[in-house]
Amino acid sequence: MTVTDKGTWSMQKKALGDTDMQITPIGFGSWAIGGANWAYAWGPQDDGEAIDAILKALDIGINWIDTAAVYGLGHSEELVGNAVSGLKERPYLFTKCSLVQDGSGKLRSCLDAGSLRRECEASLKRLGVDSIDLYQIHWPDPDKDIEQGWEELVRLREEGLVRHIGVSNFNVSQLRRVMAIAPPASLQPPYSMLRPAVEREILPFCREHNIGVIVYSPMLSGMLSGSMSRERAEALPPDDWRRNNREFQEPRLSANLELVELLKQIGRKHGRSAGEAAIAWTLRHPAVTGAIVGGRNARQVEGIAGAGDFSLDDADIDAIERFIAGMPV
């Protein structure tokens, strides 16, 4: 990745699975900008800063945005739609379905064909597009309805409402089930140095079957960004879902903050940030096509831009692995 004369970044792109989409190694994730007052909120968010963050991501060369209907209960998609409206070159837009509100306002998983179609139509309207570039089942729940949900996504693709279809949070057995109907273009799993479980089976399986992989939470929801501190973790807003995440509580918190200090040391050696080192750790895996990285303002986006061409050396990786091996389970 190099800086062009216009100040943007030129990133090496990869094909996402067997699709025609060539995507940059990092994409803009819009979970955190969904706003407050929903089950997995990150606390209050200024909409203007959110749109600035999206535009900054596009300015530096990122060419895909990942969102979901559930983020802010539609608000994240609306912000993405507003940000890209009128652009001469629109980024690829990826979104997800299957989490909906029930009658009492609580979230539930639903893979009913009619529900997924309604979600898709609502997402198209909020994003302001005629077709979604990648439409993904957010969670494989209820498990018994996976086939019904996937068959509906195939129909949506056949009708042109979506261009490609993928899944998120599926295991190998569930991937095999949808592959028997139609191959998924991609999988979106959680992956970070604190969540390496997908390395055992899922990533090798995806590589073998040419399933694109776009990982989420490479910095584990900001814990590995380099800007998290004990004081900040303790002062998270009441409706920030991370308050109940074990990685932001003892005994993991202290160990994680020590890991961040190691990442800062590694980053300084290469002229990078701790967050960029954490993202680069995920991109080092040959099965990973790209990493979803959120930003709540333009400054945060600028702080992760260098991850796109940052390669950790063997000594860096060994130091990280040795540290993690000694962390509390």
Backbone as numpy.savetxt, mean C-alpha at the origin, in Angstrom:
# Nx Ny Nz CAx CAy CAz Cx Cy Cz
17.11 5.59 -10.29 16.26 6.78 -10.29 17.15 8.02 -10.29
16.91 8.93 -11.22 17.71 10.14 -11.33 16.81 11.36 -11.40
17.36 12.51 -11.04 16.60 13.75 -11.11 16.71 14.33 -12.51
15.59 14.69 -13.11 15.57 15.28 -14.44 15.76 16.79 -14.33
15.85 17.46 -15.50 16.03 18.91 -15.51 14.86 19.65 -14.87
13.69 19.01 -14.89 12.50 19.66 -14.34 12.36 19.40 -12.83
13.33 18.68 -12.26 13.27 18.44 -10.82 12.46 17.22 -10.44
11.94 16.48 -11.42 11.20 15.26 -11.12 12.17 14.09 -11.12
11.67 12.94 -10.66 12.50 11.75 -10.58 12.18 10.82 -11.74
13.22 10.23 -12.31 13.03 9.23 -13.36 13.24 7.87 -12.75
12.16 7.11 -12.55 12.24 5.84 -11.86 12.21 4.67 -12.83
13.00 3.64 -12.51 12.98 2.41 -13.28 11.65 1.70 -13.04
10.94 1.36 -14.08 9.62 0.74 -13.93 9.68 -0.76 -14.15
8.67 -1.46 -13.61 8.53 -2.90 -13.78 7.11 -3.22 -14.23
6.97 -4.30 -14.99 5.64 -4.76 -15.37 4.97 -5.36 -14.14
3.70 -5.03 -13.94 2.94 -5.62 -12.83 2.35 -6.94 -13.31
2.96 -8.03 -12.90 2.49 -9.35 -13.33 2.52 -9.47 -14.84
1.44 -9.99 -15.40 1.35 -10.14 -16.85 0.52 -9.03 -17.49
0.37 -7.89 -16.78 -0.42 -6.78 -17.31 0.44 -5.92 -18.23
-0.21 -4.95 -18.86 0.51 -3.98 -19.70 0.97 -2.77 -18.90
0.80 -2.80 -17.58 1.14 -1.65 -16.74 2.59 -1.74 -16.28
3.35 -0.72 -16.61 4.72 -0.57 -16.14 4.68 0.42 -14.97
4.93 -0.06 -13.76 4.76 0.79 -12.59 6.10 1.13 -11.93
6.13 2.29 -11.28 7.31 2.71 -10.55 7.48 1.86 -9.29
8.70 1.78 -8.74 8.92 0.91 -7.58 8.17 1.35 -6.32
7.79 2.61 -6.24 6.94 3.03 -5.14 5.68 3.68 -5.69
4.58 3.45 -5.00 3.31 4.05 -5.37 2.76 4.82 -4.18
1.85 5.74 -4.46 1.27 6.55 -3.38 0.12 5.80 -2.73
0.21 5.59 -1.43 -0.86 4.94 -0.68 -1.73 5.96 0.03
-3.04 5.81 -0.10 -3.95 6.85 0.40 -4.81 6.41 1.58
-4.35 5.42 2.32 -5.07 5.00 3.52 -5.12 6.13 4.54
-3.96 6.70 4.86 -3.88 7.67 5.95 -4.62 8.97 5.67
-4.81 9.31 4.39 -5.45 10.59 4.09 -6.98 10.50 4.11
-7.51 9.34 4.46 -8.96 9.17 4.46 -9.70 10.05 5.45
-8.98 10.54 6.45 -9.62 11.42 7.43 -10.01 10.68 8.70
-10.63 11.39 9.61 -10.96 10.85 10.93 -12.35 10.19 10.93
-12.68 9.63 12.09 -14.04 9.15 12.39 -14.47 7.94 11.56
-13.55 6.99 11.41 -13.94 5.68 10.89 -13.04 4.65 11.54
-13.34 3.37 11.38 -12.73 2.33 12.20 -11.21 2.30 12.16
-10.60 2.57 10.99 -9.14 2.48 10.87 -8.55 3.83 10.47
-9.05 4.87 11.10 -8.57 6.22 10.82 -7.19 6.45 11.41
-6.51 7.45 10.88 -5.20 7.87 11.39 -5.30 9.22 12.08
-6.47 9.58 12.53 -6.66 10.88 13.14 -7.01 11.93 12.10
-7.19 13.19 12.53 -7.60 14.27 11.61 -6.61 14.46 10.46
-7.15 14.82 9.28 -6.34 15.04 8.09 -6.82 16.28 7.37
-5.90 17.16 7.02 -6.24 18.33 6.23 -6.34 17.92 4.76
-7.49 18.15 4.13 -7.70 17.73 2.74 -6.75 18.41 1.77
-6.49 19.69 2.02 -5.57 20.41 1.14 -4.18 19.80 1.16
-3.72 19.45 2.35 -2.40 18.82 2.46 -2.40 17.44 1.81
-3.53 16.74 1.89 -3.63 15.43 1.26 -3.48 15.54 -0.26
-4.17 16.50 -0.84 -4.08 16.69 -2.30 -2.67 17.14 -2.68
-2.06 18.00 -1.86 -0.67 18.41 -2.11 0.26 17.19 -2.10
0.00 16.25 -1.19 0.83 15.05 -1.10 0.70 14.22 -2.37
-0.53 14.07 -2.86 -0.75 13.30 -4.09 -0.04 13.96 -5.26
-0.20 15.26 -5.39 0.42 15.97 -6.51 1.95 15.94 -6.43
2.49 16.00 -5.21 3.94 15.90 -5.04 4.42 14.52 -5.47
3.67 13.48 -5.12 4.04 12.12 -5.54 4.10 12.03 -7.06
3.13 12.63 -7.73 3.12 12.59 -9.19 4.25 13.44 -9.76
4.54 14.58 -9.11 5.61 15.46 -9.57 6.97 14.76 -9.54
7.19 13.91 -8.55 8.49 13.26 -8.45 8.57 11.99 -9.28
7.49 11.67 -10.00 7.56 10.56 -10.95 6.79 9.32 -10.59
6.18 9.26 -9.41 5.35 8.10 -9.05 4.17 8.03 -10.01
3.90 6.83 -10.55 2.87 6.74 -11.59 1.68 5.87 -11.22
1.51 5.55 -9.92 0.32 4.81 -9.51 -0.09 5.18 -8.10
-1.39 5.15 -7.89 -1.98 5.47 -6.60 -2.84 4.30 -6.16
-2.66 3.87 -4.93 -3.48 2.79 -4.39 -4.41 3.36 -3.32
-5.68 3.05 -3.44 -6.66 3.51 -2.46 -7.66 2.38 -2.19
-8.76 2.68 -1.54 -9.80 1.69 -1.26 -11.08 2.43 -0.92
-12.20 1.80 -1.25 -13.49 2.43 -0.96 -13.67 2.67 0.53
-13.07 1.81 1.35 -13.28 1.91 2.80 -12.46 3.01 3.44
-11.40 3.48 2.80 -10.55 4.50 3.42 -11.32 5.81 3.56
-11.63 6.15 4.79 -12.44 7.34 5.03 -13.86 7.18 4.54
-14.27 5.92 4.32 -15.61 5.60 3.82 -15.90 6.36 2.53
-14.96 6.30 1.61 -15.11 6.93 0.30 -14.33 8.23 0.15
-13.95 8.84 1.27 -13.32 10.16 1.18 -11.95 10.11 0.52
-11.19 9.07 0.78 -9.87 8.95 0.15 -10.01 8.90 -1.36
-10.95 8.11 -1.86 -11.16 8.04 -3.31 -11.57 9.40 -3.87
-12.39 10.13 -3.14 -12.79 11.46 -3.60 -11.58 12.38 -3.71
-10.68 12.34 -2.74 -9.49 13.17 -2.77 -8.59 12.80 -3.95
-8.43 11.49 -4.18 -7.64 11.04 -5.32 -8.28 11.53 -6.61
-9.60 11.38 -6.74 -10.29 11.84 -7.93 -10.12 13.33 -8.16
-10.22 14.12 -7.09 -10.02 15.57 -7.22 -8.60 15.90 -7.65
-7.63 15.20 -7.08 -6.23 15.50 -7.37 -5.85 15.21 -8.82
-6.40 14.13 -9.38 -5.99 13.74 -10.74 -6.90 14.31 -11.82
-7.99 14.94 -11.41 -8.93 15.50 -12.38 -8.25 16.56 -13.23
-8.38 16.41 -14.54 -7.84 17.41 -15.45 -6.37 17.24 -15.81
-5.70 16.25 -15.21 -4.29 16.04 -15.54 -4.16 15.51 -16.97
-3.15 15.97 -17.67 -2.93 15.48 -19.04 -2.51 14.02 -19.03
-1.67 13.66 -18.07 -1.25 12.27 -17.92 -1.71 11.77 -16.56
-2.72 10.93 -16.57 -3.27 10.42 -15.32 -2.46 9.21 -14.85
-2.19 9.11 -13.55 -1.51 7.92 -13.03 -2.44 6.72 -13.06
-1.87 5.54 -12.93 -2.69 4.35 -12.76 -3.43 4.46 -11.43
-4.70 4.11 -11.43 -5.51 4.15 -10.21 -5.90 2.74 -9.80
-5.48 2.36 -8.60 -5.79 1.05 -8.04 -6.71 1.27 -6.83
-7.76 0.48 -6.73 -8.61 0.58 -5.54 -9.08 -0.81 -5.14
-9.78 -0.87 -4.01 -10.13 -2.17 -3.43 -11.58 -2.15 -2.95
-12.14 -3.36 -2.83 -13.53 -3.53 -2.43 -13.64 -4.66 -1.41
-14.82 -4.80 -0.82 -15.26 -5.91 0.05 -15.45 -5.52 1.51
-15.05 -4.30 1.91 -15.34 -3.83 3.26 -16.42 -2.77 3.18
-17.55 -3.03 3.82 -18.70 -2.12 3.74 -19.27 -1.89 5.13
-20.05 -0.84 5.27 -20.72 -0.55 6.53 -22.02 -1.33 6.62
-22.31 -1.83 7.83 -23.60 -2.47 8.04 -24.60 -1.41 8.52
-25.79 -1.85 8.89 -26.84 -0.91 9.28 -26.51 -0.08 10.50
-25.60 -0.57 11.35 -25.25 0.16 12.57 -24.01 1.03 12.39
-23.47 1.06 11.17 -22.31 1.88 10.90 -20.99 1.16 11.10
-21.04 -0.10 11.49 -19.82 -0.87 11.68 -19.38 -1.50 10.36
-18.07 -1.74 10.24 -17.56 -2.35 9.02 -17.75 -3.86 9.04
-18.05 -4.41 7.89 -18.12 -5.85 7.74 -17.57 -6.24 6.38
-17.13 -7.48 6.26 -16.63 -7.98 4.99 -17.77 -8.58 4.19
-17.79 -8.31 2.90 -18.85 -8.82 2.05 -18.31 -9.08 0.65
-18.47 -10.32 0.18 -18.05 -10.68 -1.17 -19.24 -11.05 -2.05
-20.41 -10.60 -1.64 -21.61 -10.81 -2.45 -21.45 -10.07 -3.78
-21.80 -10.74 -4.86 -21.59 -10.17 -6.20 -22.26 -8.81 -6.36
-23.49 -8.69 -5.91 -24.21 -7.43 -6.05 -23.57 -6.31 -5.26
-23.06 -6.64 -4.07 -22.40 -5.64 -3.24 -21.11 -5.15 -3.89
-20.34 -6.06 -4.45 -19.08 -5.67 -5.10 -19.35 -4.80 -6.32
-20.40 -5.09 -7.05 -20.74 -4.27 -8.22 -21.13 -2.86 -7.78
-21.91 -2.75 -6.72 -22.28 -1.42 -6.22 -21.05 -0.66 -5.74
-20.14 -1.35 -5.08 -18.90 -0.70 -4.65 -18.10 -0.19 -5.84
-18.01 -1.01 -6.87 -17.26 -0.63 -8.06 -17.87 0.61 -8.71
-19.16 0.62 -8.86 -19.82 1.76 -9.49 -19.61 3.03 -8.67
-19.66 2.91 -7.34 -19.44 4.08 -6.48 -17.99 4.56 -6.56
-17.05 3.61 -6.65 -15.63 3.98 -6.76 -15.36 4.70 -8.07
-15.94 4.20 -9.15 -15.78 4.86 -10.46 -16.24 6.32 -10.39
-17.36 6.54 -9.74 -17.90 7.89 -9.64 -16.98 8.78 -8.80
-16.51 8.27 -7.65 -15.66 9.09 -6.78 -14.31 9.39 -7.44
-13.77 8.42 -8.16 -12.48 8.61 -8.82 -12.61 9.42 -10.10
-13.82 9.50 -10.64 -14.04 10.28 -11.85 -13.48 9.65 -13.10
-13.52 8.32 -13.18 -12.98 7.60 -14.34 -14.03 6.64 -14.88
-13.82 6.19 -16.12 -14.72 5.22 -16.74 -14.28 3.79 -16.47
-13.01 3.60 -16.11 -12.49 2.26 -15.86 -11.37 2.35 -14.82
-11.36 1.41 -13.88 -10.35 1.35 -12.83 -9.20 0.47 -13.33
-7.97 0.94 -13.17 -6.83 0.20 -13.72 -6.58 -1.13 -13.02
-6.75 -1.18 -11.72 -6.60 -2.42 -10.96 -7.63 -2.43 -9.85
-8.52 -3.43 -9.88 -9.57 -3.56 -8.87 -9.28 -4.80 -8.05
-9.21 -4.64 -6.73 -8.74 -5.71 -5.87 -9.74 -6.07 -4.78
-9.86 -7.36 -4.48 -10.59 -7.79 -3.30 -9.71 -7.48 -2.09
-10.22 -6.68 -1.17 -9.42 -6.19 -0.05 -9.05 -7.30 0.93
-10.04 -8.11 1.31 -9.82 -9.20 2.26 -10.56 -10.45 1.80
-9.99 -11.63 1.98 -10.65 -12.88 1.59 -11.65 -13.34 2.64
-12.67 -12.53 2.84 -13.60 -12.75 3.93 -15.00 -12.30 3.50
-16.02 -13.14 3.64 -16.01 -14.50 4.15 -15.30 -15.48 3.19
-14.53 -16.37 3.76 -13.75 -17.29 2.94 -14.62 -18.10 1.99
-15.81 -18.50 2.42 -16.68 -19.33 1.59 -17.18 -18.60 0.35
-17.08 -17.28 0.35 -17.60 -16.49 -0.77 -16.51 -16.00 -1.72
-15.29 -16.47 -1.54 -14.19 -16.00 -2.38 -14.49 -16.22 -3.85
-14.95 -17.40 -4.20 -15.22 -17.69 -5.62 -16.30 -16.78 -6.19
-17.37 -16.56 -5.41 -18.45 -15.67 -5.88 -17.92 -14.26 -6.13
-17.12 -13.77 -5.19 -16.58 -12.42 -5.34 -15.65 -12.31 -6.53
-14.79 -13.31 -6.71 -13.82 -13.27 -7.81 -14.51 -13.36 -9.17
-15.54 -14.19 -9.25 -16.29 -14.30 -10.51 -16.92 -12.97 -10.88
-17.35 -12.19 -9.88 -17.93 -10.88 -10.17 -16.87 -9.92 -10.68
-15.66 -9.97 -10.10 -14.60 -9.12 -10.60 -14.24 -9.48 -12.04
-14.28 -10.76 -12.36 -14.04 -11.17 -13.76 -15.09 -10.55 -14.67
-16.35 -10.55 -14.22 -17.42 -9.95 -15.04 -17.21 -8.44 -15.20
-16.81 -7.79 -14.12 -16.56 -6.34 -14.20 -15.44 -6.05 -15.20
-14.45 -6.92 -15.23 -13.37 -6.75 -16.21 -13.87 -6.97 -17.63
-14.68 -7.99 -17.82 -15.22 -8.28 -19.15 -16.08 -7.13 -19.67
-16.73 -6.43 -18.75 -17.58 -5.30 -19.13 -16.79 -4.00 -19.30
-15.51 -4.02 -18.98 -14.67 -2.85 -19.15 -14.72 -1.85 -18.01
-15.43 -2.18 -16.92 -15.48 -1.27 -15.78 -14.15 -1.26 -15.03
-13.40 -2.35 -15.14 -12.05 -2.42 -14.58 -11.15 -3.03 -15.64
-9.86 -2.68 -15.62 -8.93 -3.18 -16.63 -8.24 -4.46 -16.17
-7.86 -4.50 -14.91 -7.17 -5.67 -14.35 -7.73 -5.95 -12.97
-7.61 -7.20 -12.52 -8.15 -7.57 -11.21 -7.08 -8.26 -10.38
-7.13 -7.98 -9.08 -6.15 -8.55 -8.18 -6.76 -8.80 -6.81
-5.91 -9.23 -5.88 -6.38 -9.56 -4.53 -5.42 -8.96 -3.51
-5.88 -8.90 -2.28 -5.08 -8.37 -1.18 -5.27 -9.28 0.03
-4.17 -9.54 0.75 -4.23 -10.33 1.99 -4.64 -11.78 1.79
-4.45 -12.34 0.60 -4.77 -13.74 0.33 -3.56 -14.61 0.65
-3.82 -15.85 1.12 -2.73 -16.80 1.29 -2.62 -17.67 0.04
-1.67 -18.60 0.02 -1.43 -19.40 -1.18 -2.64 -20.25 -1.54
-3.27 -20.85 -0.56 -4.46 -21.67 -0.83 -5.56 -20.84 -1.47
-5.77 -19.64 -0.98 -6.81 -18.77 -1.54 -6.42 -18.28 -2.93
-5.14 -18.04 -3.16 -4.68 -17.68 -4.50 -4.98 -18.80 -5.49
-4.73 -20.02 -5.08 -5.00 -21.16 -5.98 -6.48 -21.23 -6.34
-7.34 -20.92 -5.40 -8.78 -20.98 -5.67 -9.21 -19.98 -6.73
-8.69 -18.74 -6.64 -9.09 -17.77 -7.67 -8.39 -18.06 -8.99
-7.20 -18.60 -8.95 -6.48 -18.94 -10.18 -7.23 -19.99 -10.99
-7.99 -20.84 -10.32 -8.79 -21.86 -11.03 -9.89 -21.21 -11.86
-10.25 -19.96 -11.52 -11.29 -19.23 -12.26 -10.65 -18.29 -13.27
-9.72 -17.49 -12.81 -8.99 -16.55 -13.68 -7.75 -16.10 -12.92
-6.60 -15.98 -13.57 -5.38 -15.59 -12.85 -5.45 -14.15 -12.36
-5.04 -13.90 -11.11 -5.00 -12.53 -10.60 -3.78 -11.80 -11.15
-3.95 -10.55 -11.48 -2.82 -9.75 -11.95 -1.83 -9.49 -10.83
-2.34 -9.41 -9.60 -1.47 -9.00 -8.51 -2.00 -9.45 -7.16
-1.08 -9.42 -6.21 -1.40 -9.63 -4.80 -0.86 -8.44 -4.02
-1.63 -8.01 -3.03 -1.18 -6.93 -2.14 -1.09 -7.47 -0.71
0.11 -7.86 -0.27 0.27 -8.36 1.09 0.98 -7.35 1.99
0.86 -7.49 3.32 1.68 -6.67 4.21 3.11 -7.21 4.18
4.09 -6.32 4.15 5.47 -6.78 4.12 6.39 -5.69 4.62
7.15 -6.01 5.63 8.17 -5.11 6.16 9.14 -5.97 6.96
10.22 -5.37 7.40 11.18 -6.13 8.20 10.58 -6.57 9.53
9.47 -5.96 9.94 8.76 -6.40 11.14 7.61 -7.35 10.81
7.32 -7.53 9.53 6.27 -8.45 9.07 6.79 -9.23 7.86
7.79 -10.12 8.08 8.42 -10.81 6.95 7.78 -12.15 6.58
6.64 -12.49 7.18 6.09 -13.84 7.03 5.84 -14.24 5.57
5.51 -13.28 4.70 5.18 -13.63 3.31 6.39 -14.17 2.54
7.58 -14.01 3.10 8.77 -14.53 2.42 8.77 -16.06 2.35
8.09 -16.72 3.28 8.17 -18.18 3.36 7.49 -18.85 2.18
6.23 -18.51 1.93 5.47 -19.20 0.88 4.91 -18.25 -0.18
4.34 -17.15 0.26 3.55 -16.31 -0.63 4.40 -15.66 -1.72
5.51 -15.03 -1.35 6.33 -14.35 -2.36 6.93 -15.34 -3.37
7.47 -16.48 -2.93 7.96 -17.45 -3.92 6.85 -17.95 -4.85
5.64 -18.14 -4.31 4.52 -18.60 -5.13 4.17 -17.56 -6.19
4.12 -16.31 -5.78 3.79 -15.24 -6.74 4.85 -15.13 -7.83
6.09 -15.26 -7.44 7.16 -15.18 -8.44 7.06 -16.34 -9.44
6.77 -17.52 -8.93 6.66 -18.70 -9.79 5.53 -18.56 -10.80
4.43 -17.92 -10.37 3.24 -17.84 -11.22 3.06 -16.46 -11.86
4.07 -15.62 -11.82 4.05 -14.30 -12.45 2.87 -13.46 -11.97
2.65 -13.49 -10.67 1.65 -12.64 -10.04 2.38 -11.41 -9.51
1.99 -10.23 -9.96 2.63 -9.02 -9.48 2.41 -8.84 -7.99
3.37 -8.26 -7.30 3.26 -8.05 -5.85 3.49 -6.58 -5.53
2.48 -5.94 -4.97 2.63 -4.57 -4.45 2.39 -4.64 -2.94
3.45 -4.46 -2.19 3.38 -4.65 -0.74 2.90 -3.38 -0.06
2.18 -3.56 1.05 1.75 -2.40 1.81 2.41 -2.36 3.19
2.43 -1.18 3.77 3.05 -0.91 5.07 4.52 -1.31 5.14
5.34 -0.92 4.15 6.77 -1.25 4.23 7.48 -0.56 5.39
6.92 0.56 5.86 7.46 1.24 7.05 6.62 0.94 8.28
5.75 -0.06 8.18 4.83 -0.47 9.23 4.09 0.73 9.81
3.32 1.34 8.93 2.43 2.44 9.32 3.15 3.58 10.03
4.35 3.89 9.54 5.10 5.01 10.06 6.08 4.69 11.16
6.00 3.48 11.74 6.91 3.14 12.83 8.37 3.21 12.39
8.66 2.80 11.15 10.04 2.75 10.67 10.41 3.95 9.81
9.60 5.00 9.85 9.84 6.15 8.98 11.03 6.99 9.43
11.36 6.90 10.70 12.42 7.75 11.25 11.88 8.95 11.99
10.59 9.21 11.85 9.99 10.36 12.52 9.17 9.96 13.74
9.02 8.65 13.97 8.27 8.19 15.13 9.16 8.24 16.37
8.57 8.61 17.49 9.27 8.66 18.78 8.32 8.13 19.85
8.86 7.89 21.03 8.00 7.43 22.12 6.93 8.48 22.42
7.34 9.75 22.42 6.39 10.82 22.74 5.28 10.90 21.69
5.67 10.77 20.44 4.67 10.84 19.38 3.73 9.64 19.44
4.27 8.46 19.71 3.43 7.25 19.81 2.43 7.39 20.94
2.87 7.97 22.05 1.97 8.12 23.21 0.94 9.22 23.00
1.23 10.13 22.05 0.33 11.27 21.83 -0.54 11.10 20.58
-0.60 9.90 20.02 -1.44 9.69 18.84 -2.89 10.04 19.16
-3.63 10.62 18.20 -5.01 11.00 18.46 -5.86 9.82 18.91
-6.92 10.07 19.65 -7.75 8.98 20.17 -8.31 8.07 19.08
-8.57 8.60 17.87 -9.15 7.77 16.82 -8.09 7.28 15.83
-6.82 7.35 16.21 -5.75 6.79 15.38 -5.63 5.31 15.72
-5.91 4.45 14.75 -5.96 3.01 14.99 -4.64 2.46 15.53
-3.53 3.17 15.29 -2.23 2.68 15.72 -2.08 2.65 17.25
-2.94 3.37 17.95 -2.88 3.35 19.42 -3.07 1.94 19.95
-3.78 1.10 19.19 -4.05 -0.27 19.63 -3.17 -1.30 18.92
-2.18 -0.82 18.15 -1.28 -1.71 17.45 -0.12 -2.08 18.37
0.19 -3.36 18.48 1.21 -3.82 19.42 2.59 -3.21 19.12
2.84 -2.86 17.86 4.15 -2.30 17.51 4.35 -0.91 18.10
3.28 -0.27 18.52 3.35 1.07 19.10 3.21 1.01 20.62
3.30 -0.21 21.18 3.18 -0.42 22.62 4.37 -1.25 23.10
4.65 -1.15 24.39 5.73 -1.96 24.96 5.31 -3.43 25.06
6.27 -4.38 24.92 7.72 -4.14 24.82 8.22 -3.88 23.40
7.33 -3.95 22.42 7.77 -3.80 21.03 8.23 -2.38 20.72
7.60 -1.39 21.34 7.90 0.00 21.00 9.38 0.32 21.18
9.93 -0.01 22.34 11.34 0.31 22.60 12.26 -0.39 21.60
11.97 -1.67 21.33 12.80 -2.42 20.38 12.68 -1.84 18.97
11.48 -1.44 18.60 11.29 -0.86 17.27 12.03 0.46 17.12
12.01 1.27 18.16 12.71 2.55 18.10 14.23 2.34 18.03
14.73 1.28 18.65 16.15 0.94 18.51 16.46 0.51 17.08
15.53 -0.25 16.48 15.70 -0.64 15.07 15.74 0.60 14.18
14.92 1.57 14.48 14.90 2.80 13.69 16.26 3.51 13.77
16.88 3.48 14.94 18.20 4.09 15.07 19.21 3.40 14.16
19.11 2.07 14.05 19.97 1.34 13.13 19.68 1.75 11.69
18.41 1.88 11.34 18.04 2.29 9.98 18.53 3.71 9.69
18.53 4.58 10.70 19.06 5.93 10.50 20.55 5.87 10.20
21.27 5.02 10.90 22.71 4.86 10.66 22.97 4.36 9.25
22.20 3.34 8.84 22.35 2.80 7.49 22.00 3.85 6.46
20.92 4.57 6.70 20.50 5.61 5.77 21.56 6.69 5.61
22.12 7.15 6.73 23.14 8.21 6.66 24.33 7.78 5.82
24.70 6.51 5.91 25.84 6.01 5.15 25.62 6.16 3.65
24.35 6.10 3.24 24.02 6.18 1.81 23.37 7.51 1.42
23.26 8.43 2.37 22.59 9.69 2.08 21.09 9.53 1.97
20.54 8.59 2.72 19.10 8.31 2.69 18.52 8.40 4.10
17.18 8.34 4.18 16.51 8.38 5.47 16.25 6.97 5.97
15.86 6.88 7.25 15.50 5.58 7.82 14.32 4.97 7.07
13.34 5.80 6.73 12.18 5.31 6.00 12.55 4.75 4.64
13.45 5.43 3.96 13.89 4.95 2.65 14.62 3.63 2.77
15.38 3.46 3.86 16.05 2.17 4.10 15.03 1.07 4.34
13.96 1.39 5.10 12.92 0.38 5.36 12.20 -0.03 4.08
11.90 0.94 3.23 11.23 0.65 1.96 12.15 -0.16 1.05
13.42 0.24 0.99 14.38 -0.47 0.14 14.53 -1.92 0.56
14.39 -2.19 1.85 14.48 -3.57 2.34 13.40 -4.44 1.69
12.21 -3.89 1.51 11.14 -4.67 0.87 11.38 -4.80 -0.62
11.88 -3.75 -1.25 12.10 -3.76 -2.69 13.25 -4.68 -3.10
14.08 -5.08 -2.14 15.21 -5.94 -2.46 14.75 -7.33 -2.89
13.54 -7.73 -2.47 13.05 -9.08 -2.77 12.65 -9.17 -4.23
13.13 -10.18 -4.96 12.86 -10.25 -6.40 11.40 -10.45 -6.77
10.57 -10.90 -5.84 9.15 -11.09 -6.15 8.36 -9.80 -6.04
8.92 -8.78 -5.40 8.19 -7.53 -5.15 8.30 -6.61 -6.36
7.14 -6.23 -6.89 7.10 -5.29 -8.02 7.19 -3.85 -7.53
6.48 -3.54 -6.47 6.47 -2.18 -5.95 5.97 -2.14 -4.52
6.20 -1.01 -3.86 5.78 -0.82 -2.47 4.85 0.38 -2.37
3.78 0.21 -1.61 2.82 1.28 -1.38 3.30 2.12 -0.21
3.48 3.41 -0.44 4.01 4.29 0.60 3.09 5.49 0.76
2.57 5.68 1.96 1.65 6.77 2.21 2.37 8.07 2.52
1.64 9.15 2.42 2.14 10.46 2.78 0.97 11.37 3.08
1.01 12.07 4.21 -0.10 12.93 4.60 0.11 14.38 4.21
1.32 14.68 3.73 1.62 16.02 3.22 2.79 15.90 2.26
3.07 16.97 1.54 4.12 16.94 0.51 5.49 16.66 1.11
5.75 17.17 2.30 7.05 16.96 2.93 7.31 15.49 3.19
6.30 14.77 3.66 6.46 13.34 3.91 6.75 12.59 2.61
6.09 12.99 1.54 6.32 12.34 0.25 7.76 12.56 -0.22
8.25 13.77 -0.08 9.63 14.06 -0.48 10.61 13.21 0.32
10.25 12.86 1.54 11.14 12.10 2.40 11.29 10.65 2.04
10.46 10.14 1.13 10.55 8.73 0.74 10.91 8.56 -0.73
11.06 9.66 -1.46 11.28 9.58 -2.90 12.52 8.80 -3.28
13.57 8.90 -2.45 14.82 8.25 -2.78 14.81 6.74 -2.65
13.74 6.17 -2.10 13.69 4.72 -1.93 13.63 3.98 -3.26
13.19 4.67 -4.31 12.98 4.03 -5.60 14.22 3.49 -6.26
15.39 4.05 -5.93 16.62 3.54 -6.54 17.68 3.21 -5.49
17.25 2.99 -4.26 18.16 2.73 -3.14 18.30 1.22 -2.94
19.51 0.70 -3.07 19.78 -0.71 -2.85 20.64 -0.89 -1.60
20.16 -1.63 -0.64 20.94 -1.94 0.54 22.06 -2.90 0.17
23.22 -2.75 0.79 24.29 -3.70 0.52 24.20 -4.88 1.48
25.04 -5.89 1.27 24.98 -7.12 2.08 25.21 -6.83 3.55
26.11 -5.89 3.84 26.40 -5.56 5.24 25.17 -4.93 5.91
24.44 -4.09 5.17 23.22 -3.46 5.69 22.19 -4.54 6.03
21.96 -5.43 5.09 20.95 -6.47 5.26 21.32 -7.39 6.42
22.59 -7.72 6.52 23.04 -8.59 7.61 22.85 -7.91 8.96
23.16 -6.62 9.05 22.98 -5.90 10.30 21.51 -5.85 10.71
20.63 -5.63 9.73 19.19 -5.60 10.02 18.70 -6.96 10.48
19.12 -8.02 9.80 18.66 -9.37 10.15 19.15 -9.77 11.54
20.38 -9.42 11.88 20.91 -9.75 13.20 20.16 -9.00 14.29
19.82 -7.75 14.03 19.08 -6.98 15.03 17.69 -7.58 15.23
17.01 -7.86 14.13 15.63 -8.38 14.23 15.61 -9.72 14.94
16.64 -10.55 14.74 16.69 -11.86 15.37 16.70 -11.75 16.89
17.18 -10.62 17.42 17.25 -10.43 18.86 16.08 -9.67 19.46
15.11 -9.29 18.61 13.96 -8.53 19.11 12.97 -9.43 19.85
12.19 -8.87 20.78 11.17 -9.68 21.46 10.11 -10.17 20.49
9.66 -11.38 20.69 8.66 -11.98 19.80 7.31 -11.32 20.07
